């Protein structure tokens, strides 16, 4: 069960690293515009805010990776960062886009449940 939980955590970490890339580097590019459904004008005006979001996603990915590297000693770290993912995903789902519930909160909640069951 631990292997399955750690695999889920790694996938959540990769997902958040992908968010970092999209928000920090591709926000005003065609892929970023399509992914987030924004216009070029909005993307230019919000580029700094998106980069800030991307940086936070990078911290989440790094924290999850740190927990994985520590193995069993990193369980509390894994739980903390997965809980952050779930809370941020639920908040984003209700304040920004319902899609965030499925793309961020659900994978985080599933990984968190697996950690707690392991």
N, C-alpha and C positions, 0 to 999 in steps of 0.2 A: 504494500500500500504506500510505503514511503517513496518508492520509485515513481509511482503514478502521480503522487502529490508533487514531487520535485519536478517532474516533467511538466505538469500543469503550471507550476510557478515559473519555470523557464519560458514557457509559452507566453505567460502574462508579461514577463520581463521583456521578451522580444517585441511584444505588441507595444509596450510603452517606449521602447527604443525606437520603434517605427513612428510613433507619435512625435517623438523628439525630432526625427529627421523631417517629417512632414511639416511640423510647426515652425521649426527653426530655419530650415533650409529650402523647403519647397512651397512655403505658404503662398507666394505670389506666382509660382510656376503653374503650368497647366494641370499637373497632377494634384497639386494642393488645392487649386480652385475647384476641380472636379470633386475631389474627396470631401471637401467641406461645403461645397455648394455656394461659394462666394463669388462676388464679382471682382474684377481687377481693381476697381476703385476702393472697394471695401478692404481687399487684401492689402493694398498699399497703406491705407489708413490705419490698419490694425496690425501691421507687421511686427511692431515691437511687443505688443501684447501677446501675439501668437508665439513669439520667440521665448517670452517669459514662461508661457504654458509649456512649451517644449522643454525648457530647462527643468521644470518641475517633473515632467514625465521622465526625464533622464535620471533625476534623483531617485524616483520610484524604481526604475529599472536597475539602477546601481544597488539600491537597498535590497531588492529581491535577489540579485546576484550575490551580494555579500552574505545573505542568509543561506543561500545554496552552498557557497564555498565553506561555510562553517559547519555544514552537515547538521547533525542532531543538536549541536550547541547553538545553531542559528534559528531554532524553531520560534523563539519569541520575536526575532527580527522579521522572519517570514510572516508571522501573524500580524505584526504591526503594519508592515508595508501593504499586505493584502487588505487589511482593514481600511487603510488609507485609500486604496484603489476603489473599494466598494463604496465608501462614503463619498468620495469625489465623483464616482460614476452615478450614484443616485442623485446627488446634488445637480450634476450636469444634466442628467436625464430630465429633471423637473424644471430646470431653469434655462437650459440652452436647447437641447434637442433630445427627444425620446430615444433616438438611435444610440445615444451614449449608454443608456441602460443595457442594451444588448451587446455593444462593442466593448465596453469597459467594465461596467458593474457585474454583469453576469459571469464573464470569465474569471474575474477576481473572486466573486462569491463561490464559484465552483472550486477554484484552487484553495480558497480558505477552508471550505468544508472538507476537502480532501486532507489538508494538513491537520485539521482538528480530529479527523477520523483515524489518521495514521498512528 
